Amino acid sequence: MSEKILAQAISLAPRVRKISDEVLARHIQRNDVVQATWLSLVSSRPAFFLGSPGVDKTGTVQSLAGRINGAIFYDALMPTVVSVEQLLVESTSIEEMPTADGGKTIRTADTLGRAAGAHLLFADEIWKADPRVLQTLIDLAKGDGVRHEGQMVKTPLLAFLSASNELPDSEGNLGAIWSRMTIRVVVNPLDRAGKSGLVKARLNRDRLSATSVSSQLTLSDVETLRKARPFVEVPDAIVEVALDILQALLDDKTSGDFSWAWADDRRFGRLFDVMQAKALLDGRATIGKQDLAVLEWLLWDSPEQIPVVKAKLLPYCRTPLSEAQELVDALFSPSGTVQTVIQRNDRQKGVQALDQAKTCAAELARLKSEAGSDGSMTAKIADLISQVAAIQQDVITVMLGNRVSA
């Protein structure tokens, strides 16, 4: 049974990647938001996005939710929610009931909806939630359902997602919710290249035909991924590496206090839930060292700790794919020679740019060979090779005296 459901889940990985690519074509530089949302959906663990208003957190999640046929997305701006009923109740009806003595009594009946009917919940400005709503948010984050009229009511929630432009007061009463935000992602404003890409993405979006078909999953597909996730193998070596990383953070007294991470056994167990989800979404049935990269989102308690976590992770999770991505990122740098040639039609630097692209392509071919039998990794490196080939052609176009089309 486990082999069958794993096979079914792994077969969905190409469609997940296609959906992600389509969403990212419209939501520029929001790969972290997309990936964290997928991880939350498959691992059942809550995700939190730290970022200022206007950086497209909600829009990106809503766009991805729209690719899951039948999924209900609910966005709650928490400062405006003043009661549990406002968060959960869709409508209330009033009925008159006869009493034994011939009188009448009035009874109200609530129909649950809103957050209680959502498959993906986005709790925006979560730390400004009314104190009366906090327990309901904790219940939703735990995935146990919600309390209503004296009993727990099961909800269809698949992903509890939240956001704020600030972190909760460490001395306040929000610690219980913050501790449950397993996946923690910082969302930064777009850089110069991103803002330029945003304009093009908006134009392309507005020009798309109304009949264009987008890739989709069904709720049943998502459930298959969630059921398969516990069957993804967790090698003992990966457990030991995770412990080594935690120990390294704990022992580094110059980089802040990570004792909270070692003391939180619940979080340690959930590290592997999320890594299992990462492997499965990549089309693999076993966690590999490339999946350790998601610990960047799982082992910080304040933004100042993020560079420290990244530095500790780097020696453990380098793969041919990570090296390939670094090469391409460097080649495509907005301040690099290749982009200077293309953006400014600078023919004088064309030969230098072409040499850089050719060198990058040769190194990518080597890394693809090094990836060996890892089909997911080789496919992603092959995609990077295609991107470099396209940029080479753009450089040649400029060298021939033509402009590269937008």
N, C-alpha and C positions, 0 to 999 in steps of 0.2 A: 504493500500500500504506500509506504513512504517513497519508494523508488518511482512509483507511478505519479504521485502528486509532485515530486521534485522535477520529474521530466516535464510535466505540464507547466509548472511554474517557470522553468528555465526556457521553455519555448516562447514565453511571453517577453523575454528580455529584449529582443530586437524591436518589438512594438513599443516597449517602454522607452527605449532610446530614441525611436522616431518621434514619439510624442514630446519628449524632452527637447529634441532639436527644433520641432515646430513651435513649441512654446517660447524657446529662447530666441527664435528668429524675430519674435515680436517684443520680447522682454529682455532687453540687452543687458549683458553682464549680470544676469540673475541666476547663474548656474547653481550657486550655493542654495538659493531659496528652493529651486526646483528639486535638487537632490535631497535636501533635508525634508521636503514634503513627502517625497517617495519613501524615504527611510522611516518617517513617522507612520505612513500608511501601512507599511509592511511589518514594521517591528512593534506597532501598537504603542510606541513611546512618544510622549509629547515633545514638541519642538517650540523653541522661542527664538524670535528674531529681534535683535537689538539694532535699531536704526532710526534716523530722523524721519519725520513725515515727508511723504512725497518721493520716496525712493522705490516705489513700486512693489512693496512687500505684498500687500493685499491683492493687487491686480495680478501678480504672477501666480499666486496660489489659486485665485479664482479661475484663471485661464487653464491651469492644470486640472482643476476640479471639473471644468467643463469638458475635458477629454475623457471623463469616466461616465459612461452612459448610465443615467439614472441616479447619479450622485447628487445629493443636496448640499449646497455650500451655504453656510450662514456666517455672516460677518457682524460681530457685535462690538460696537464702540462702547467699551465698558463704563466710562464716566457718565454716559447717558442712561445706563441701566440702573434703576433705583430700587428694584425689587426682584426677587426670585421669579415671581409670576411674569414680570416683563421679559425675563430671559427665556422662560420655558413655555408659557401659555400662549397658544395661538388664538383661542377664543373661549369665552365663558357664556354658558347658557343658564337661564333662571327658570326653574320649574315650580309650579304650585302643587303641593302634595296634600291630599285629604288626611285628616287626623281621625282617631277613633271617636272623638267627641263631636265630630261633625264640623270641626274647624279646618283651617288650612295652615300649612307651613310652607315656607319657601326654602328651596334647595338649589344650590349652584353646582354646576358640573363644568369642569375645565377640560378643554381639548388641548393636549400637549402638542407642541410644534416648535418652531424657531430652533433654539439650540438643542432642544430635546428631540428634534426630528432630523437633525443634520448628520451627514456622513463625514463632512469636514467642517470643523468649527474654527473660526479665526477670531480670537478674543483680543481686540486691539486696545492699546493703552491699559493692559491688564492690571498694572499696579495701582491704577486709579479706580479700581472697582469698589463699589459700595461694600462695606464690611459685611452687610447682610447677605451678600451674594458670594462671598469667598468660599464658604463651605460647598456650595453648589459647583463652583469652579474646581475645587479639589476633587469632588466626586466625578466630574466629567474628565478631569485629567487622569484619574485612576482607571477610568474605563468601566466602573462598576455600575453605571446608571446614575439616576438622580433621585433624590428624595422628593416625594410629592404626596401630600395628603396622608402623611404618616407611614409611607412605605417606599421601598426602592423600586423604581421603574426603569426597566432596561431601555437603552436608547441604541440607535443604529450607528453611533459614532465610531468612525474608523481612525480619525486623526484629530488630536487636540493641538491646535496651533495658536500661538499667541505672539504679541509684539509690543514693544514700547521703545521710546527713545531714551530710556533710563533704566537702571536696575533698581530693585527694591531696597529699601532701607534694611541694612543687615541687622539692625536692632529692632525692627518692627515686627508686625504679625504676619508678614507675607512669606516668611521662610519656608512654610510647609509647601506652598505652591512653587516657589523658586526651586526647591530641592527636587521637585518632580519634573522640572523642565530638563529632560535628559539630553536633548539635542539643543545646543546653544550656538546660534550663528550671528555674526556681526554683518550687517548689510550696509555697505558704504555708498555714498553718492557716486554717480558715474564719473569716470575720468574724461579727459578731452575726447579720446577716441570713442568712448562709449556714448557721449552726447552726440557726436557726429553720426554714429550708427543708429542712435535713437531716431533721428530725423528720417533717415532712410527707412527704418522699420515702420515708422508711422505712415509714410507715403505708400509703402508696399501693402500695409494692412488696409488702408483706405481704398487701394486700387484692386484688391483681390475680388475675384468674382464671387457673387453670393452663392453660386453653385459649387464652389470648391469643396473638396472632401478632405476632412482632417482625420488623422489617425485617432483611434479610440480604444479604450478598454471598457469592459463591463464591470459592474459590481461583483459579478461572479468571478471574473478574472482576478480582481483585487483579493477576493476571499481565497482564491487558490494560492496566491502569493503568500498570504498571511498564514494559511494552513501549512504550507511547505517550509516556511522559514525555520521552525524548530528542528527540521530534519537536516539542515545544512551542517556539515561536519565542522567541529571546532577542534583543530589539532592541538595536542598538548603543548607543542612548541609555541603556538600562538598565545596560549594562556601564560606561558613562562615569559614571553616577550612583553605582554601586557603588564605582568608583575614587575618586570625589569624597568619598564618605563615609569610605572608608579613609584618604584623605589628610587629611581634617579631623580624624580621630581621632589620626593620627600627628603632626599639627602642633600639637595642643593639649597643650602640655607641662604644663599645670596640672591635668590630669585623669587622670594616670596614664600608664603606659607601654603603648602599643599597637603597639610595633615588632614584637612577635611576630605580630600579625595581618597586617602587611604582608609579613613575611618568609615566612609559611606559604603558599606557592603552591598546595599541595594543598588547603588550606582555601578559598582564593579560588575555585578551580574548583568546589568543592562548594557554594559559595553559590548558584550557578545551578542545580545539581541540585535543591536544596531549593525554590528559587523556582519552578522548572518544576513541581515536584510541587504546590506551593500553587496555582498557576494552574489546573492540570488538575483538582484537587479542587474548585475553584470553578466548573468548567465552561468554562474558557477555553483557547484554543490559543496564546495569546501572553502572555508575562510583562508585567504592568503595574506601575505604581508602587505600587499597593496591596500587591503581593507583597514589596516591599522591607521591609515590617513584620516579616517573619520574621528579618531580620538581627539583630533584638533578641536572638535565641536563638543566633546564630552568631558574634558578634563580641566576646564577653566571655570573660575568663580567670579573673576573680575577681568575686564578687557586687558589689563596690564599683564595678566598671566599668559595671554595667547601667544606672544612671541616665544616665551619660555617653552611652552608646550610644543610649538612647532619645531623648535631647535632640538628638543629631546627626541621627537618622533623621527626626524629626518634620517638618522643613520639606520633606523629599523625598517623603514618602509620605502626605500628607494627601489624602483623597479625599472625595467626597460621603458615602460610607458611613462613613468614620471620623468625620466631623463629625456624621453622624446618630446614630452610636452614642454619641458624647459627650453629645449632647443628651438621649438616652433615659437614659443612666446618671445624668445629673444630675437628671432628673425623678424617677427611681426611687430616688434616694439615701435610705437608711434614716433620715437626719436631715432630709430635705426635707419641704416642706409637704404634698405628696401622700401620702406614707407616714404622716405624722402624722395626717392626716384618716382614713385607712383603718385604721391599726393602733389608734388611740385613739378612733375614732368621734367625732372633733372636728368638729362641724358648723359651728362658728364660722369655721373657716378653709376651709370648703368652696368658697366663691366664689373665693378666692385660688387654691386648688388647681386648680379647674376652668379658670380663666384661664391658668394655667401649662401645663396639658395642651393646651388649645386652641392656644396660641402654639407649643408644641412640634410639634403635629400640622401646623400651617400651614408651619413651617420644614422639616419632614420632606418635605412634598409638594413644596416648592421644590427640595430636594436630590434627590429622586427624579427630577424633571424634568431636573435638571442632569446626572444620571448617564447620561442619553441612551440609547444603544443597548446599553449594557453590561447584558445580561439578568441576569447573576448579581447584580450590584450593585443593580439596581432591585428584584429579587426580595427581597433582604435588607432593603432600606429599606422595601419594602411590608410585610414581616413586622414591622418596628419600628413602622410606622404602625398595624398591627393591635393591637400591644401597648399603644400609647398609647390607642387607641380603647377597649380593654378597661379600662384604668385610669380613663379618663374615666367610664365607666359605673359603676365601683366608687365613684367620688367622688359621682356623682349618687345612688347607692343610699344612701350615708351622709347626704347632704343631705335625703333624703326620710324620714329617721328610721329606716332599717333598718340591720342589720349586714351586712357583706360576708361571705359564706360562705367558709370556709377552703379 
